[in-house]
Amino acid sequence: MTDSLRAALWMVGSIVFFSAMAVAGREVRAVHDTFEIMFYRSLVGMVIVIAVIAATGRRAEIRT
């Protein structure tokens, strides 16, 4: 797979998941308050990022 194709797939995937997150946020707004929604969004995002880092083995590239 070329780098351009891989980048395009990452972009499409991010658009799909950001859209799904926005729709899910609107749906749960009636049940939960803003703090809870933001907490769960951040928690799910962190789990996904950690899973991607673990799967690709690129932990050393992340520095603060």
PLY file of the C-alpha trace (Angstrom):
ply
format ascii 1.0
element vertex 64
property float x
property float y
property float z
element edge 63
property int vertex1
property int vertex2
end_header
0.00 0.00 0.00
1.42 3.37 -0.95
1.87 6.14 1.60
-0.67 8.33 -0.19
-3.33 5.63 -0.09
-2.62 4.91 3.57
-2.92 8.63 4.40
-6.19 8.87 2.48
-7.61 5.88 4.35
-6.62 7.41 7.70
-8.35 10.66 6.71
-11.54 8.90 5.62
-11.53 6.82 8.80
-11.11 9.90 10.97
-13.99 11.67 9.22
-16.25 8.66 9.75
-15.38 8.31 13.43
-15.57 12.05 14.21
-19.00 12.12 12.58
-20.12 9.07 14.56
-18.84 10.69 17.75
-20.81 13.88 17.02
-24.01 11.93 16.36
-23.54 9.84 19.49
-22.94 13.00 21.52
-26.23 14.47 20.34
-28.10 11.28 21.15
-26.85 10.99 24.74
-27.25 14.72 25.49
-30.79 14.13 26.75
-29.60 11.53 29.26
-26.16 12.75 30.46
-24.69 16.12 31.28
-21.81 17.71 29.38
-19.10 16.62 31.83
-20.06 12.95 31.54
-20.21 13.11 27.74
-16.77 14.73 27.52
-15.32 12.22 30.00
-16.54 9.21 28.05
-15.51 10.71 24.69
-12.01 11.31 26.03
-11.83 7.85 27.59
-12.86 6.10 24.37
-10.46 8.23 22.36
-7.59 7.42 24.70
-8.31 3.69 24.49
-8.31 3.86 20.69
-5.04 5.81 20.58
-3.35 3.38 22.98
-4.58 0.43 20.91
-3.22 1.95 17.69
0.12 2.71 19.34
0.35 -0.82 20.70
-0.61 -2.37 17.36
1.89 -0.36 15.33
4.73 -0.53 17.85
5.52 3.18 17.51
5.52 4.06 21.19
9.00 5.59 21.04
7.87 8.20 18.50
5.53 9.88 20.98
7.35 12.43 23.12
6.31 15.44 25.13
0 1
1 2
2 3
3 4
4 5
5 6
6 7
7 8
8 9
9 10
10 11
11 12
12 13
13 14
14 15
15 16
16 17
17 18
18 19
19 20
20 21
21 22
22 23
23 24
24 25
25 26
26 27
27 28
28 29
29 30
30 31
31 32
32 33
33 34
34 35
35 36
36 37
37 38
38 39
39 40
40 41
41 42
42 43
43 44
44 45
45 46
46 47
47 48
48 49
49 50
50 51
51 52
52 53
53 54
54 55
55 56
56 57
57 58
58 59
59 60
60 61
61 62
62 63
